[in-house]
Amino acid sequence: MGKNLVFVPECHSTNNLALQLCQQRATSDGTIIITSNQTAGRGQRGNTWYVEPGKNFTFSCILKPTFLAIKDQFHLNIIASIAIHDYLIEKTNETIRIKWPNDVMVNDKKIAGILIENQIQGNSFSSCVVGIGLNMNQESFIIDTAISLFQLNHQVCDLEVELESLLHKLEARYLQLKSGKQNTLLADYLNVMYRRNELHTFVSNDLSFEGTIVGLDDLGRLKISTQNGERVFGMKEIQYQSLRSVSSKTETSGDL
């Protein structure tokens, strides 16, 4: 990871740039596209990732998971989010949780987000772009649902040094996936899953309901146990009810 690193001082979106590179020329597995200032970072449900220039990680990693079945593509979300978790638990004593499908949370606030975009050729992946936004040295945010590593430990990180450490974690998890250890990865993911085995309120089709996250199905969809039985949801089919507001939309503003 990162042996081939492309740095641009500023760009609209590292994911967009990575996708363009994949289409224009051959790229190696583990190529990193990183910027100090991402001006139009994209995210789930069309949200925007707002960060202060030069203070955080905003980068994309190009992978070539030709060994992975298309139906198992959610395992790419799993390795990316667990890798960030692996990195953060060495930097803070706070509890780190992975919020399905691909956010990383500390004290119910978002510290990192992931956006994965796949390019498929025939029955296999031609490339995969894993976009990562991780709040590092930023001291304050325009929304109260975000948090940074600096706010947790009050220390300024050397981003160049920390990038190497983070990429080491990502490579280790990617190699686990490549060696067929999907069950181990899934178990590690479920073990630190946000709100798992807890009764909470969710929103689907503008209707609120109570349920308990019990895990994932074979396609990586969220399984929730309700009083009417178990329900399964895809990425854009459900929202978490915010703990701070009756409006779930408040919680998702600023998502990567």
C-alpha positions as CSV (number, residue, x, y, z in Angstrom):
1,M,0.0,0.0,0.0
2,G,1.3,3.4,-1.0
3,K,4.4,2.2,-2.9
4,N,3.0,4.1,-5.8
5,L,1.7,7.4,-4.3
6,V,0.2,10.3,-6.2
7,F,0.0,13.6,-4.3
8,V,-2.0,16.6,-5.6
9,P,-2.1,19.7,-3.5
10,E,-5.8,20.3,-4.2
11,C,-8.5,18.4,-6.1
12,H,-12.3,18.1,-6.2
13,S,-12.3,14.5,-5.2
14,T,-9.6,11.9,-4.8
15,N,-12.1,9.2,-5.7
16,N,-12.8,11.0,-9.0
17,L,-9.1,11.3,-9.7
18,A,-8.5,7.7,-8.9
19,L,-11.3,6.5,-11.2
20,Q,-9.9,8.7,-14.0
21,L,-6.5,7.2,-13.5
22,C,-7.9,3.7,-13.7
23,Q,-9.6,4.5,-17.0
24,Q,-6.7,6.3,-18.6
25,R,-3.7,4.1,-17.7
26,A,-2.7,0.9,-15.9
27,T,-2.5,1.4,-12.2
28,S,-0.9,-0.9,-9.6
29,D,-2.7,-2.6,-6.7
30,G,-2.3,-0.4,-3.7
31,T,-1.8,2.9,-5.5
32,I,-2.7,5.9,-3.3
33,I,-4.1,9.3,-4.5
34,I,-3.9,11.8,-1.7
35,T,-4.5,15.5,-1.4
36,S,-4.2,18.3,1.2
37,N,-7.3,20.0,0.1
38,Q,-10.3,18.1,-1.2
39,T,-12.8,20.7,-2.3
40,A,-15.8,18.5,-3.3
41,G,-15.5,15.2,-1.4
42,R,-18.4,12.9,-2.2
43,G,-20.2,10.6,0.2
44,Q,-23.1,8.3,0.8
45,R,-26.6,9.7,-0.1
46,G,-24.9,12.6,-2.0
47,N,-23.5,14.2,1.2
48,T,-20.3,16.2,1.4
49,W,-17.2,15.6,3.5
50,Y,-16.2,18.9,5.0
51,V,-12.6,19.2,6.3
52,E,-10.0,21.9,6.9
53,P,-7.2,21.9,4.3
54,G,-3.9,20.3,5.4
55,K,-5.3,19.0,8.7
56,N,-6.7,15.6,7.9
57,F,-6.5,12.5,5.7
58,T,-8.4,12.6,2.4
59,F,-7.1,9.9,0.1
60,S,-8.2,7.1,-2.2
61,C,-6.6,3.7,-2.6
62,I,-6.8,1.7,-5.8
63,L,-7.2,-2.0,-5.3
64,K,-7.3,-4.9,-7.8
65,P,-9.4,-7.5,-6.0
66,T,-9.7,-9.9,-9.0
67,F,-9.8,-12.8,-6.5
68,L,-13.0,-11.5,-4.9
69,A,-16.5,-12.5,-6.1
70,I,-18.7,-9.6,-7.0
71,K,-21.3,-10.8,-4.5
72,D,-18.8,-10.4,-1.7
73,Q,-17.9,-6.8,-2.5
74,F,-19.0,-5.6,1.0
75,H,-15.9,-7.3,2.3
76,L,-14.0,-4.3,0.9
77,N,-16.0,-2.0,3.2
78,I,-15.2,-4.4,6.0
79,I,-11.4,-4.3,5.5
80,A,-11.3,-0.5,5.1
81,S,-13.3,0.2,8.3
82,I,-11.6,-2.4,10.4
83,A,-8.2,-1.0,9.3
84,I,-9.2,2.4,10.5
85,H,-10.4,0.9,13.7
86,D,-7.1,-1.0,14.1
87,Y,-5.2,2.3,13.6
88,L,-7.3,4.4,16.0
89,I,-7.3,2.0,18.9
90,E,-3.6,2.5,19.1
91,K,-4.0,6.3,19.3
92,T,-6.7,6.7,21.9
93,N,-8.3,5.0,24.9
94,E,-11.8,5.9,23.7
95,T,-14.2,3.3,22.4
96,I,-14.1,3.1,18.6
97,R,-17.1,1.6,16.7
98,I,-17.9,0.9,13.1
99,K,-21.3,2.2,12.0
100,W,-22.7,0.2,9.1
101,P,-22.0,0.5,6.3
102,N,-18.8,2.4,6.5
103,D,-18.4,5.1,9.1
104,V,-16.2,5.0,12.1
105,M,-17.5,6.5,15.3
106,V,-16.2,7.8,18.7
107,N,-18.7,8.7,21.4
108,D,-21.5,8.8,18.8
109,K,-19.5,11.3,16.7
110,K,-18.0,10.5,13.3
111,I,-14.2,10.5,13.0
112,A,-13.9,8.7,9.6
113,G,-15.9,7.8,6.6
114,I,-15.4,5.5,3.6
115,L,-16.7,5.7,0.0
116,I,-16.0,2.6,-2.2
117,E,-16.6,2.7,-5.9
118,N,-16.1,-0.5,-8.0
119,Q,-15.4,-0.9,-11.7
120,I,-16.5,-4.3,-13.0
121,Q,-15.6,-6.0,-16.2
122,G,-17.5,-9.2,-17.0
123,N,-17.8,-11.3,-13.9
124,S,-14.9,-9.8,-11.9
125,F,-13.6,-6.5,-10.6
126,S,-11.2,-4.6,-12.8
127,S,-10.5,-2.1,-10.1
128,C,-11.8,-0.8,-6.8
129,V,-11.4,2.7,-5.4
130,V,-11.5,3.0,-1.6
131,G,-12.0,6.6,-0.5
132,I,-11.1,7.4,3.1
133,G,-11.6,10.6,5.1
134,L,-10.1,10.5,8.6
135,N,-10.3,13.6,10.9
136,M,-6.8,14.0,12.3
137,N,-5.5,17.5,13.4
138,Q,-8.7,19.6,12.9
139,E,-9.6,21.5,16.1
140,S,-13.2,22.3,15.4
141,F,-16.0,21.5,13.0
142,I,-19.1,23.3,11.6
143,I,-21.3,20.4,12.7
144,D,-21.5,18.9,16.2
145,T,-21.6,15.3,14.9
146,A,-17.9,15.2,13.8
147,I,-14.8,14.7,15.9
148,S,-11.0,14.4,15.2
149,L,-8.1,12.6,16.7
150,F,-6.7,15.9,18.0
151,Q,-9.9,16.5,19.9
152,L,-9.4,13.1,21.6
153,N,-5.8,13.3,22.6
154,H,-4.9,17.0,22.1
155,Q,-1.7,16.2,20.1
156,V,-0.8,17.3,16.6
157,C,0.1,14.3,14.4
158,D,2.7,14.2,11.7
159,L,0.5,13.2,8.8
160,E,3.3,11.7,6.7
161,V,4.3,9.4,9.5
162,E,0.7,8.5,10.4
163,L,-0.2,7.8,6.8
164,E,2.4,5.0,6.7
165,S,1.0,3.5,9.9
166,L,-2.6,3.6,8.6
167,L,-1.6,2.1,5.2
168,H,0.2,-0.7,7.1
169,K,-3.1,-1.5,8.8
170,L,-5.1,-1.4,5.6
171,E,-2.6,-3.7,3.8
172,A,-2.7,-6.2,6.6
173,R,-6.5,-6.4,6.4
174,Y,-6.4,-6.6,2.6
175,L,-4.0,-9.5,2.7
176,Q,-6.3,-11.3,5.1
177,L,-9.1,-10.9,2.5
178,K,-6.8,-12.1,-0.2
179,S,-5.9,-15.2,1.8
180,G,-9.6,-16.1,2.2
181,K,-10.1,-15.1,5.8
182,Q,-13.5,-13.6,5.2
183,N,-15.0,-15.2,8.3
184,T,-12.3,-13.7,10.6
185,L,-12.8,-10.3,9.0
186,L,-16.6,-10.5,9.5
187,A,-16.2,-11.5,13.1
188,D,-13.9,-8.7,13.8
189,Y,-16.3,-6.2,12.1
190,L,-19.3,-7.5,14.1
191,N,-17.4,-7.4,17.3
192,V,-17.0,-3.6,17.1
193,M,-20.2,-2.8,15.2
194,Y,-22.0,0.4,16.3
195,R,-25.3,-0.2,18.2
196,R,-25.2,-4.0,17.6
197,N,-27.3,-5.9,20.1
198,E,-28.8,-2.6,21.4
199,L,-32.4,-1.5,21.0
200,H,-32.6,1.8,18.9
201,T,-34.8,3.7,16.6
202,F,-34.3,3.6,12.8
203,V,-36.0,5.3,9.9
204,S,-37.0,3.6,6.6
205,N,-39.3,5.0,3.9
206,D,-39.9,8.0,6.3
207,L,-41.2,5.7,9.0
208,S,-39.6,5.2,12.4
209,F,-39.4,1.8,14.0
210,E,-37.5,0.2,16.9
211,G,-35.2,-2.6,16.4
212,T,-31.9,-4.3,17.3
213,I,-29.0,-4.7,14.9
214,V,-28.1,-8.4,14.9
215,G,-25.6,-8.6,12.1
216,L,-25.2,-8.8,8.3
217,D,-26.6,-11.1,5.7
218,D,-24.4,-12.8,3.0
219,L,-24.6,-9.7,0.8
220,G,-23.5,-7.3,3.6
221,R,-27.0,-5.9,4.2
222,L,-28.0,-4.9,7.7
223,K,-30.1,-7.3,9.7
224,I,-32.4,-5.8,12.3
225,S,-34.6,-7.7,14.7
226,T,-38.0,-6.0,15.3
227,Q,-41.1,-7.0,17.1
228,N,-42.5,-8.1,13.7
229,G,-39.5,-10.3,12.9
230,E,-36.1,-9.8,11.3
231,R,-35.8,-7.2,8.5
232,V,-32.9,-6.7,6.0
233,F,-31.8,-3.3,4.6
234,G,-29.5,-2.2,1.8
235,M,-27.2,0.8,2.1
236,K,-29.8,3.5,1.0
237,E,-32.8,1.9,2.6
238,I,-32.4,2.9,6.2
239,Q,-31.1,5.7,8.5
240,Y,-30.1,5.6,12.1
241,Q,-32.2,7.8,14.4
242,S,-29.9,10.4,15.8
243,L,-29.3,10.3,19.6
244,R,-29.1,14.1,19.6
245,S,-32.2,15.0,17.5
246,V,-35.5,13.6,16.5
247,S,-34.5,14.2,12.9
248,S,-32.2,11.5,11.5
249,K,-31.1,13.9,8.8
250,T,-29.2,15.9,11.4
251,E,-27.0,12.9,12.0
252,T,-26.1,12.2,8.4
253,S,-25.2,15.8,7.4
254,G,-21.5,15.9,6.6
255,D,-21.2,12.1,5.8
256,L,-18.5,11.0,3.5
